[in-house]
Amino acid sequence: MKINREWHLAHPMPRNASLEQRLEWHAEHEVNCGCREMPSAIRKELEARGLIAPTARSLG
Ligand SMILES: [Zn+2]
């Protein structure tokens, strides 16, 4: 998938984003845009919180 410019323009990552903000941003980003992979640390944290389903990639 390629970049969803409109989504990025509407959802800039906050400066000095907190972990909570980063988790929220990446969860939304994953759904709306495929320009880059979610960092594994972010994915693990979202999975631990039950906010996203584990993927084969993250389980492998
Ligand atoms: Zn993107």
N, CA, C, O and the ligand as a Tripos MOL2 file, in Angstrom:
@<TRIPOS>MOLECULE
protein
  241   239    61     0     0
PROTEIN
NO_CHARGES

@<TRIPOS>ATOM
      1 N           0.8510   -1.1940    0.0000 N.3       1 MET1
      2 CA          0.0000    0.0000    0.0000 C.3       1 MET1
      3 C           0.8830    1.2400    0.0000 C.2       1 MET1
      4 O           1.9790    1.2320    0.5600 O.2       1 MET1
      5 N           0.4040    2.2930   -0.6260 N.am      2 LYS2
      6 CA          1.2290    3.4860   -0.6110 C.3       2 LYS2
      7 C           0.7240    4.5380    0.3630 C.2       2 LYS2
      8 O          -0.2770    4.3550    1.0560 O.2       2 LYS2
      9 N           1.4450    5.6300    0.3880 N.am      3 ILE3
     10 CA          1.1530    6.6380    1.4110 C.3       3 ILE3
     11 C          -0.2160    7.2870    1.1950 C.2       3 ILE3
     12 O          -0.6170    7.5820    0.0690 O.2       3 ILE3
     13 N          -0.9100    7.4970    2.2980 N.am      4 ASN4
     14 CA         -2.1830    8.1940    2.3040 C.3       4 ASN4
     15 C          -1.8920    9.6320    2.7550 C.2       4 ASN4
     16 O          -1.9510    9.9580    3.9410 O.2       4 ASN4
     17 N          -1.5800   10.4680    1.7770 N.am      5 ARG5
     18 CA         -1.1440   11.8310    2.1140 C.3       5 ARG5
     19 C          -2.2000   12.6160    2.8730 C.2       5 ARG5
     20 O          -1.8870   13.3600    3.8030 O.2       5 ARG5
     21 N          -3.4290   12.4500    2.4780 N.am      6 GLU6
     22 CA         -4.4950   13.2070    3.1480 C.3       6 GLU6
     23 C          -4.5670   12.8500    4.6260 C.2       6 GLU6
     24 O          -4.7510   13.7110    5.4860 O.2       6 GLU6
     25 N          -4.4150   11.5380    4.9010 N.am      7 TRP7
     26 CA         -4.4670   11.1390    6.3120 C.3       7 TRP7
     27 C          -3.2950   11.7420    7.0760 C.2       7 TRP7
     28 O          -3.4650   12.2480    8.1860 O.2       7 TRP7
     29 N          -2.1020   11.6880    6.4780 N.am      8 HIS8
     30 CA         -0.9210   12.2330    7.1580 C.3       8 HIS8
     31 C          -1.0580   13.7320    7.4150 C.2       8 HIS8
     32 O          -0.6780   14.2250    8.4770 O.2       8 HIS8
     33 N          -1.6000   14.4460    6.4440 N.am      9 LEU9
     34 CA         -1.7770   15.8900    6.6230 C.3       9 LEU9
     35 C          -2.7620   16.1750    7.7520 C.2       9 LEU9
     36 O          -2.6170   17.1510    8.4880 O.2       9 LEU9
     37 N          -3.7550   15.3160    7.8770 N.am     10 ALA10
     38 CA         -4.7800   15.5180    8.9070 C.3      10 ALA10
     39 C          -4.3290   14.9950   10.2710 C.2      10 ALA10
     40 O          -4.8950   15.3620   11.3000 O.2      10 ALA10
     41 N          -3.3010   14.1320   10.2720 N.am     11 HIS11
     42 CA         -2.8680   13.5030   11.5240 C.3      11 HIS11
     43 C          -1.3600   13.5880   11.7130 C.2      11 HIS11
     44 O          -0.6720   12.5680   11.6870 O.2      11 HIS11
     45 N          -0.8450   14.7930   11.9030 N.am     12 PRO12
     46 CA          0.5950   14.9060   12.1580 C.3      12 PRO12
     47 C           0.9410   14.2890   13.5130 C.2      12 PRO12
     48 O           0.1720   14.3990   14.4680 O.2      12 PRO12
     49 N           2.0940   13.6450   13.5860 N.am     13 MET13
     50 CA          2.5600   13.1220   14.8770 C.3      13 MET13
     51 C           2.8850   14.3350   15.7520 C.2      13 MET13
     52 O           3.6250   15.2200   15.3230 O.2      13 MET13
     53 N           2.3400   14.3870   16.9770 N.am     14 PRO14
     54 CA          2.6300   15.5360   17.8570 C.3      14 PRO14
     55 C           4.1200   15.6250   18.1650 C.2      14 PRO14
     56 O           4.8030   14.6040   18.2490 O.2      14 PRO14
     57 N           4.6200   16.8370   18.3310 N.am     15 ARG15
     58 CA          6.0110   17.0050   18.7570 C.3      15 ARG15
     59 C           6.1450   16.4760   20.1810 C.2      15 ARG15
     60 O           5.2650   16.6760   21.0180 O.2      15 ARG15
     61 N           7.2590   15.8010   20.4390 N.am     16 ASN16
     62 CA          7.4820   15.2140   21.7620 C.3      16 ASN16
     63 C           6.2860   14.3500   22.1820 C.2      16 ASN16
     64 O           5.8170   14.4120   23.3180 O.2      16 ASN16
     65 N           5.8150   13.5510   21.2360 N.am     17 ALA17
     66 CA          4.6530   12.7090   21.5090 C.3      17 ALA17
     67 C           4.9350   11.7560   22.6560 C.2      17 ALA17
     68 O           6.0130   11.1690   22.7490 O.2      17 ALA17
     69 N           3.9530   11.6140   23.5230 N.am     18 SER18
     70 CA          4.0700   10.6470   24.6180 C.3      18 SER18
     71 C           3.8520    9.2470   24.0580 C.2      18 SER18
     72 O           3.4190    9.0850   22.9170 O.2      18 SER18
     73 N           4.1570    8.2380   24.8690 N.am     19 LEU19
     74 CA          3.9260    6.8620   24.4260 C.3      19 LEU19
     75 C           2.4500    6.6690   24.0620 C.2      19 LEU19
     76 O           2.1230    6.0450   23.0530 O.2      19 LEU19
     77 N           1.5810    7.2090   24.8900 N.am     20 GLU20
     78 CA          0.1480    7.0680   24.6190 C.3      20 GLU20
     79 C          -0.2090    7.6490   23.2540 C.2      20 GLU20
     80 O          -0.9590    7.0460   22.4870 O.2      20 GLU20
     81 N           0.3330    8.8180   22.9630 N.am     21 GLN21
     82 CA          0.0440    9.4620   21.6800 C.3      21 GLN21
     83 C           0.6070    8.6690   20.5180 C.2      21 GLN21
     84 O          -0.0180    8.5680   19.4630 O.2      21 GLN21
     85 N           1.7890    8.1080   20.7150 N.am     22 ARG22
     86 CA          2.4110    7.3180   19.6540 C.3      22 ARG22
     87 C           1.6090    6.0380   19.3990 C.2      22 ARG22
     88 O           1.4010    5.6390   18.2530 O.2      22 ARG22
     89 N           1.1680    5.4090   20.4770 N.am     23 LEU23
     90 CA          0.3750    4.1910   20.3270 C.3      23 LEU23
     91 C          -0.8960    4.4840   19.5460 C.2      23 LEU23
     92 O          -1.2700    3.7400   18.6390 O.2      23 LEU23
     93 N          -1.5510    5.5750   19.9090 N.am     24 GLU24
     94 CA         -2.7980    5.9620   19.2530 C.3      24 GLU24
     95 C          -2.5440    6.2880   17.7770 C.2      24 GLU24
     96 O          -3.2900    5.8700   16.8920 O.2      24 GLU24
     97 N          -1.4780    7.0410   17.5420 N.am     25 TRP25
     98 CA         -1.1570    7.4380   16.1670 C.3      25 TRP25
     99 C          -0.8710    6.2130   15.3050 C.2      25 TRP25
    100 O          -1.3940    6.0920   14.1970 O.2      25 TRP25
    101 N          -0.0510    5.3150   15.8100 N.am     26 HIS26
    102 CA          0.3120    4.1450   14.9990 C.3      26 HIS26
    103 C          -0.8660    3.2040   14.7860 C.2      26 HIS26
    104 O          -0.9820    2.5860   13.7280 O.2      26 HIS26
    105 N          -1.7360    3.0900   15.7770 N.am     27 ALA27
    106 CA         -2.9190    2.2450   15.6070 C.3      27 ALA27
    107 C          -3.7940    2.8090   14.4890 C.2      27 ALA27
    108 O          -4.2950    2.0600   13.6500 O.2      27 ALA27
    109 N          -3.9750    4.1210   14.4800 N.am     28 GLU28
    110 CA         -4.7580    4.7710   13.4310 C.3      28 GLU28
    111 C          -4.0400    4.6710   12.0890 C.2      28 GLU28
    112 O          -4.6540    4.4170   11.0520 O.2      28 GLU28
    113 N          -2.7310    4.8770   12.1340 N.am     29 HIS29
    114 CA         -1.9440    4.8440   10.9090 C.3      29 HIS29
    115 C          -2.0280    3.4860   10.2240 C.2      29 HIS29
    116 O          -2.1690    3.3930    9.0040 O.2      29 HIS29
    117 N          -1.9360    2.4350   11.0380 N.am     30 GLU30
    118 CA         -1.9720    1.0780   10.4940 C.3      30 GLU30
    119 C          -3.2390    0.8450    9.6690 C.2      30 GLU30
    120 O          -3.2140    0.1790    8.6340 O.2      30 GLU30
    121 N          -4.3460    1.4110   10.1560 N.am     31 VAL31
    122 CA         -5.6430    1.2210    9.4980 C.3      31 VAL31
    123 C          -5.7520    2.0800    8.2350 C.2      31 VAL31
    124 O          -6.3510    1.6690    7.2400 O.2      31 VAL31
    125 N          -5.1670    3.2690    8.2920 N.am     32 ASN32
    126 CA         -5.4180    4.2560    7.2440 C.3      32 ASN32
    127 C          -4.3360    4.3980    6.1920 C.2      32 ASN32
    128 O          -4.5750    4.9670    5.1270 O.2      32 ASN32
    129 N          -3.1590    3.8900    6.4770 N.am     33 CYS33
    130 CA         -2.0450    4.1310    5.5660 C.3      33 CYS33
    131 C          -1.0360    2.9950    5.6780 C.2      33 CYS33
    132 O          -0.8540    2.4170    6.7490 O.2      33 CYS33
    133 N          -0.3920    2.6850    4.5800 N.am     34 GLY34
    134 CA          0.5830    1.6030    4.5870 C.3      34 GLY34
    135 C           1.9610    2.0440    4.1600 C.2      34 GLY34
    136 O           2.7180    1.2560    3.5940 O.2      34 GLY34
    137 N           2.3020    3.3070    4.4250 N.am     35 CYS35
    138 CA          3.5720    3.8320    3.9200 C.3      35 CYS35
    139 C           4.7620    3.2410    4.6630 C.2      35 CYS35
    140 O           5.8610    3.1780    4.1110 O.2      35 CYS35
    141 N           4.5630    2.8070    5.9020 N.am     36 ARG36
    142 CA          5.6760    2.1910    6.6230 C.3      36 ARG36
    143 C           5.1640    1.2440    7.6850 C.2      36 ARG36
    144 O           4.0130    1.3200    8.1140 O.2      36 ARG36
    145 N           6.0480    0.3460    8.1020 N.am     37 GLU37
    146 CA          5.7030   -0.6330    9.1160 C.3      37 GLU37
    147 C           5.5840    0.0290   10.4800 C.2      37 GLU37
    148 O           6.2910    0.9900   10.7840 O.2      37 GLU37
    149 N           4.6890   -0.4940   11.2890 N.am     38 MET38
    150 CA          4.6160   -0.0730   12.6730 C.3      38 MET38
    151 C           5.8700   -0.5750   13.3910 C.2      38 MET38
    152 O           6.2400   -1.7360   13.2200 O.2      38 MET38
    153 N           6.5270    0.2560   14.1810 N.am     39 PRO39
    154 CA          7.7010   -0.2210   14.9200 C.3      39 PRO39
    155 C           7.3240   -1.4020   15.8110 C.2      39 PRO39
    156 O           6.2410   -1.4120   16.3960 O.2      39 PRO39
    157 N           8.1960   -2.3880   15.9190 N.am     40 SER40
    158 CA          7.8510   -3.6010   16.6580 C.3      40 SER40
    159 C           7.5360   -3.2990   18.1210 C.2      40 SER40
    160 O           6.6780   -3.9560   18.7090 O.2      40 SER40
    161 N           8.2010   -2.3340   18.7080 N.am     41 ALA41
    162 CA          7.9300   -1.9890   20.1100 C.3      41 ALA41
    163 C           6.5090   -1.4610   20.2710 C.2      41 ALA41
    164 O           5.8290   -1.7540   21.2550 O.2      41 ALA41
    165 N           6.0730   -0.6770   19.2880 N.am     42 ILE42
    166 CA          4.7110   -0.1330   19.3110 C.3      42 ILE42
    167 C           3.7070   -1.2630   19.1200 C.2      42 ILE42
    168 O           2.6980   -1.3360   19.8200 O.2      42 ILE42
    169 N           3.9950   -2.1450   18.1630 N.am     43 ARG43
    170 CA          3.0830   -3.2590   17.8970 C.3      43 ARG43
    171 C           2.9170   -4.1450   19.1390 C.2      43 ARG43
    172 O           1.8060   -4.5370   19.4950 O.2      43 ARG43
    173 N           4.0180   -4.4400   19.7700 N.am     44 LYS44
    174 CA          3.9570   -5.2930   20.9650 C.3      44 LYS44
    175 C           3.1280   -4.6490   22.0670 C.2      44 LYS44
    176 O           2.3510   -5.3210   22.7450 O.2      44 LYS44
    177 N           3.2990   -3.3530   22.2370 N.am     45 GLU45
    178 CA          2.5540   -2.6540   23.2840 C.3      45 GLU45
    179 C           1.0580   -2.6450   22.9760 C.2      45 GLU45
    180 O           0.2360   -2.8510   23.8690 O.2      45 GLU45
    181 N           0.7110   -2.4080   21.7260 N.am     46 LEU46
    182 CA         -0.7040   -2.4110   21.3400 C.3      46 LEU46
    183 C          -1.3050   -3.8020   21.5080 C.2      46 LEU46
    184 O          -2.4490   -3.9400   21.9420 O.2      46 LEU46
    185 N          -0.5400   -4.8210   21.1680 N.am     47 GLU47
    186 CA         -1.0130   -6.1970   21.3370 C.3      47 GLU47
    187 C          -1.2080   -6.5090   22.8130 C.2      47 GLU47
    188 O          -2.1940   -7.1370   23.1980 O.2      47 GLU47
    189 N          -0.2600   -6.0660   23.6390 N.am     48 ALA48
    190 CA         -0.3390   -6.3310   25.0760 C.3      48 ALA48
    191 C          -1.5930   -5.6950   25.6700 C.2      48 ALA48
    192 O          -2.1570   -6.2000   26.6410 O.2      48 ALA48
    193 N          -2.0190   -4.5870   25.0800 N.am     49 ARG49
    194 CA         -3.2110   -3.8860   25.5610 C.3      49 ARG49
    195 C          -4.4760   -4.3740   24.8860 C.2      49 ARG49
    196 O          -5.5770   -3.9350   25.2180 O.2      49 ARG49
    197 N          -4.3160   -5.2840   23.9340 N.am     50 GLY50
    198 CA         -5.4820   -5.8100   23.2380 C.3      50 GLY50
    199 C          -6.0880   -4.8310   22.2500 C.2      50 GLY50
    200 O          -7.2540   -4.9550   21.8740 O.2      50 GLY50
    201 N          -5.2820   -3.8450   21.8260 N.am     51 LEU51
    202 CA         -5.7970   -2.8290   20.9030 C.3      51 LEU51
    203 C          -5.6850   -3.2690   19.4470 C.2      51 LEU51
    204 O          -6.4150   -2.7720   18.5890 O.2      51 LEU51
    205 N          -4.7830   -4.1880   19.1680 N.am     52 ILE52
    206 CA         -4.7050   -4.7700   17.8310 C.3      52 ILE52
    207 C          -4.5230   -6.2700   17.9930 C.2      52 ILE52
    208 O          -4.0190   -6.7490   19.0090 O.2      52 ILE52
    209 N          -4.9380   -6.9900   16.9820 N.am     53 ALA53
    210 CA         -4.7960   -8.4390   17.0130 C.3      53 ALA53
    211 C          -3.3620   -8.8160   16.6540 C.2      53 ALA53
    212 O          -2.7600   -8.1940   15.7780 O.2      53 ALA53
    213 N          -2.8100   -9.8310   17.3230 N.am     54 PRO54
    214 CA         -1.4700  -10.2750   16.9640 C.3      54 PRO54
    215 C          -1.4580  -10.7720   15.5150 C.2      54 PRO54
    216 O          -2.4240  -11.3730   15.0470 O.2      54 PRO54
    217 N          -0.3790  -10.5180   14.8320 N.am     55 THR55
    218 CA         -0.2380  -10.9780   13.4640 C.3      55 THR55
    219 C           0.7690  -12.1060   13.4100 C.2      55 THR55
    220 O           1.5460  -12.3080   14.3440 O.2      55 THR55
    221 N           0.7480  -12.8420   12.3080 N.am     56 ALA56
    222 CA          1.7110  -13.9230   12.1280 C.3      56 ALA56
    223 C           3.1250  -13.3680   12.2400 C.2      56 ALA56
    224 O           4.0150  -14.0060   12.8030 O.2      56 ALA56
    225 N           3.3160  -12.1750   11.6960 N.am     57 ARG57
    226 CA          4.6380  -11.5810   11.7200 C.3      57 ARG57
    227 C           5.1020  -11.3130   13.1450 C.2      57 ARG57
    228 O           6.2460  -11.6000   13.4960 O.2      57 ARG57
    229 N           4.2170  -10.7640   13.9560 N.am     58 SER58
    230 CA          4.6370  -10.4280   15.3150 C.3      58 SER58
    231 C           4.7940  -11.6740   16.1810 C.2      58 SER58
    232 O           5.5590  -11.6810   17.1460 O.2      58 SER58
    233 N           4.0470  -12.7450   15.8190 N.am     59 LEU59
    234 CA          4.1520  -13.9670   16.6060 C.3      59 LEU59
    235 C           5.3780  -14.7770   16.1970 C.2      59 LEU59
    236 O           5.8930  -15.5840   16.9710 O.2      59 LEU59
    237 N           5.8320  -14.5500   14.9830 N.am     60 GLY60
    238 CA          6.9940  -15.3000   14.5150 C.3      60 GLY60
    239 C           8.2220  -14.6870   15.0770 C.2      60 GLY60
    240 O           9.3270  -15.1610   14.8120 O.2      60 GLY60
    241 ZN          1.6720    6.5970    6.3970 Zn       61 ZN61
@<TRIPOS>BOND
     1     1     2 1
     2     2     3 1
     3     3     4 2
     4     3     5 am
     5     5     6 1
     6     6     7 1
     7     7     8 2
     8     7     9 am
     9     9    10 1
    10    10    11 1
    11    11    12 2
    12    11    13 am
    13    13    14 1
    14    14    15 1
    15    15    16 2
    16    15    17 am
    17    17    18 1
    18    18    19 1
    19    19    20 2
    20    19    21 am
    21    21    22 1
    22    22    23 1
    23    23    24 2
    24    23    25 am
    25    25    26 1
    26    26    27 1
    27    27    28 2
    28    27    29 am
    29    29    30 1
    30    30    31 1
    31    31    32 2
    32    31    33 am
    33    33    34 1
    34    34    35 1
    35    35    36 2
    36    35    37 am
    37    37    38 1
    38    38    39 1
    39    39    40 2
    40    39    41 am
    41    41    42 1
    42    42    43 1
    43    43    44 2
    44    43    45 am
    45    45    46 1
    46    46    47 1
    47    47    48 2
    48    47    49 am
    49    49    50 1
    50    50    51 1
    51    51    52 2
    52    51    53 am
    53    53    54 1
    54    54    55 1
    55    55    56 2
    56    55    57 am
    57    57    58 1
    58    58    59 1
    59    59    60 2
    60    59    61 am
    61    61    62 1
    62    62    63 1
    63    63    64 2
    64    63    65 am
    65    65    66 1
    66    66    67 1
    67    67    68 2
    68    67    69 am
    69    69    70 1
    70    70    71 1
    71    71    72 2
    72    71    73 am
    73    73    74 1
    74    74    75 1
    75    75    76 2
    76    75    77 am
    77    77    78 1
    78    78    79 1
    79    79    80 2
    80    79    81 am
    81    81    82 1
    82    82    83 1
    83    83    84 2
    84    83    85 am
    85    85    86 1
    86    86    87 1
    87    87    88 2
    88    87    89 am
    89    89    90 1
    90    90    91 1
    91    91    92 2
    92    91    93 am
    93    93    94 1
    94    94    95 1
    95    95    96 2
    96    95    97 am
    97    97    98 1
    98    98    99 1
    99    99   100 2
   100    99   101 am
   101   101   102 1
   102   102   103 1
   103   103   104 2
   104   103   105 am
   105   105   106 1
   106   106   107 1
   107   107   108 2
   108   107   109 am
   109   109   110 1
   110   110   111 1
   111   111   112 2
   112   111   113 am
   113   113   114 1
   114   114   115 1
   115   115   116 2
   116   115   117 am
   117   117   118 1
   118   118   119 1
   119   119   120 2
   120   119   121 am
   121   121   122 1
   122   122   123 1
   123   123   124 2
   124   123   125 am
   125   125   126 1
   126   126   127 1
   127   127   128 2
   128   127   129 am
   129   129   130 1
   130   130   131 1
   131   131   132 2
   132   131   133 am
   133   133   134 1
   134   134   135 1
   135   135   136 2
   136   135   137 am
   137   137   138 1
   138   138   139 1
   139   139   140 2
   140   139   141 am
   141   141   142 1
   142   142   143 1
   143   143   144 2
   144   143   145 am
   145   145   146 1
   146   146   147 1
   147   147   148 2
   148   147   149 am
   149   149   150 1
   150   150   151 1
   151   151   152 2
   152   151   153 am
   153   153   154 1
   154   154   155 1
   155   155   156 2
   156   155   157 am
   157   157   158 1
   158   158   159 1
   159   159   160 2
   160   159   161 am
   161   161   162 1
   162   162   163 1
   163   163   164 2
   164   163   165 am
   165   165   166 1
   166   166   167 1
   167   167   168 2
   168   167   169 am
   169   169   170 1
   170   170   171 1
   171   171   172 2
   172   171   173 am
   173   173   174 1
   174   174   175 1
   175   175   176 2
   176   175   177 am
   177   177   178 1
   178   178   179 1
   179   179   180 2
   180   179   181 am
   181   181   182 1
   182   182   183 1
   183   183   184 2
   184   183   185 am
   185   185   186 1
   186   186   187 1
   187   187   188 2
   188   187   189 am
   189   189   190 1
   190   190   191 1
   191   191   192 2
   192   191   193 am
   193   193   194 1
   194   194   195 1
   195   195   196 2
   196   195   197 am
   197   197   198 1
   198   198   199 1
   199   199   200 2
   200   199   201 am
   201   201   202 1
   202   202   203 1
   203   203   204 2
   204   203   205 am
   205   205   206 1
   206   206   207 1
   207   207   208 2
   208   207   209 am
   209   209   210 1
   210   210   211 1
   211   211   212 2
   212   211   213 am
   213   213   214 1
   214   214   215 1
   215   215   216 2
   216   215   217 am
   217   217   218 1
   218   218   219 1
   219   219   220 2
   220   219   221 am
   221   221   222 1
   222   222   223 1
   223   223   224 2
   224   223   225 am
   225   225   226 1
   226   226   227 1
   227   227   228 2
   228   227   229 am
   229   229   230 1
   230   230   231 1
   231   231   232 2
   232   231   233 am
   233   233   234 1
   234   234   235 1
   235   235   236 2
   236   235   237 am
   237   237   238 1
   238   238   239 1
   239   239   240 2
@<TRIPOS>SUBSTRUCTURE
     1 MET1         2 RESIDUE 1 A MET
     2 LYS2         6 RESIDUE 1 A LYS
     3 ILE3        10 RESIDUE 1 A ILE
     4 ASN4        14 RESIDUE 1 A ASN
     5 ARG5        18 RESIDUE 1 A ARG
     6 GLU6        22 RESIDUE 1 A GLU
     7 TRP7        26 RESIDUE 1 A TRP
     8 HIS8        30 RESIDUE 1 A HIS
     9 LEU9        34 RESIDUE 1 A LEU
    10 ALA10       38 RESIDUE 1 A ALA
    11 HIS11       42 RESIDUE 1 A HIS
    12 PRO12       46 RESIDUE 1 A PRO
    13 MET13       50 RESIDUE 1 A MET
    14 PRO14       54 RESIDUE 1 A PRO
    15 ARG15       58 RESIDUE 1 A ARG
    16 ASN16       62 RESIDUE 1 A ASN
    17 ALA17       66 RESIDUE 1 A ALA
    18 SER18       70 RESIDUE 1 A SER
    19 LEU19       74 RESIDUE 1 A LEU
    20 GLU20       78 RESIDUE 1 A GLU
    21 GLN21       82 RESIDUE 1 A GLN
    22 ARG22       86 RESIDUE 1 A ARG
    23 LEU23       90 RESIDUE 1 A LEU
    24 GLU24       94 RESIDUE 1 A GLU
    25 TRP25       98 RESIDUE 1 A TRP
    26 HIS26      102 RESIDUE 1 A HIS
    27 ALA27      106 RESIDUE 1 A ALA
    28 GLU28      110 RESIDUE 1 A GLU
    29 HIS29      114 RESIDUE 1 A HIS
    30 GLU30      118 RESIDUE 1 A GLU
    31 VAL31      122 RESIDUE 1 A VAL
    32 ASN32      126 RESIDUE 1 A ASN
    33 CYS33      130 RESIDUE 1 A CYS
    34 GLY34      134 RESIDUE 1 A GLY
    35 CYS35      138 RESIDUE 1 A CYS
    36 ARG36      142 RESIDUE 1 A ARG
    37 GLU37      146 RESIDUE 1 A GLU
    38 MET38      150 RESIDUE 1 A MET
    39 PRO39      154 RESIDUE 1 A PRO
    40 SER40      158 RESIDUE 1 A SER
    41 ALA41      162 RESIDUE 1 A ALA
    42 ILE42      166 RESIDUE 1 A ILE
    43 ARG43      170 RESIDUE 1 A ARG
    44 LYS44      174 RESIDUE 1 A LYS
    45 GLU45      178 RESIDUE 1 A GLU
    46 LEU46      182 RESIDUE 1 A LEU
    47 GLU47      186 RESIDUE 1 A GLU
    48 ALA48      190 RESIDUE 1 A ALA
    49 ARG49      194 RESIDUE 1 A ARG
    50 GLY50      198 RESIDUE 1 A GLY
    51 LEU51      202 RESIDUE 1 A LEU
    52 ILE52      206 RESIDUE 1 A ILE
    53 ALA53      210 RESIDUE 1 A ALA
    54 PRO54      214 RESIDUE 1 A PRO
    55 THR55      218 RESIDUE 1 A THR
    56 ALA56      222 RESIDUE 1 A ALA
    57 ARG57      226 RESIDUE 1 A ARG
    58 SER58      230 RESIDUE 1 A SER
    59 LEU59      234 RESIDUE 1 A LEU
    60 GLY60      238 RESIDUE 1 A GLY
    61 ZN61       241 GROUP 0 **** ****
